[in-house]
Amino acid sequence: MGRAMQLPGDDPDLSAHPKLTLRRDPYTYSVETRNGQTIYSVSDGTRTISIPVRWSMGSGAQTWLLEYDGQFYESLVSYYPSIEALDLTIGDDRLTPSTLEAAIGRPLVTDGVTTCFGCHSTNAVLNRQLSLKTVVPGVTCEHCHTGAEAHSQAMMEGDMSVYPPALGQLSTERLSDFCGQCHRTWELVTRAGWRGPSNVRFQPYRLALSKCFDGADPRISCIACHNPHQQVIRNTAFYDSKCLACHSAAASAKPPHAKICPTAKSNCVSCHMPRVPLSGGHFVFTDHDIRVVKPNEPYPY
């Protein structure tokens, strides 16, 4: 999360791929990096619009937030490390721009801009307004722990009385909403009507769909499985102990009673949390809707 937003000069992916191009008739896109500066261009064969890239959103795949003629845009194309190339930005495949200006990308209104910066950087939104003077790239301590800077300063001065709020004491339901500020809450996804495999990206929403989800049980919270201060662990066996905290003979003797899997006691998530490829996104996400998965069943919700 610390690299959720990068400045072009600090971007190793763009430095390693100094010229990226993509043709999407009738437009040609190029992203060129030279001397620490990246230029995003779109051409219709007659005219070309070139925009300096100031903000790269994403720590792996990258989408660029662009400013042109007083308007913010989400770039229509993004960089995907799995193919080391450009392709359409996730969710924008249905856009059919009729002008060169529209081909830049999806226009963002004020809320869209603050949402992008609010999730991918720190101190970018003050009083619900974008503040580029105070923005810090990436997710720092202060992003989640309000008052972290004051705590750090107080500690250096020997004052042991200043602490940020203890997020670990939040209920499972409140933690889900807290993480869902960026990863999307159940309420937001439901109200927006985002249905189909693309919502596999929204882990708090998917987790809330699980039959075993209990907003008061800390064994099913986001931080029960993931340490937000570390890289996500990809080894499926690591999560067995998390599953067995509920689904074991000892745990199931206590209410609420959880069923014990009759098939296996290891690599639980490989069966009960299927990996879902995102169409056109060059990504595979682990579905956090924990369930008994049946062959050829449709994607739920």
Order of alpha helices (4+ residues) and beta strands (2+ residues): beta-alpha-beta-beta-beta-beta-beta-beta-beta-beta-beta-alpha-beta-beta-beta-beta-alpha-alpha-alpha-alpha-alpha-alpha-alpha-alpha-alpha-beta-beta
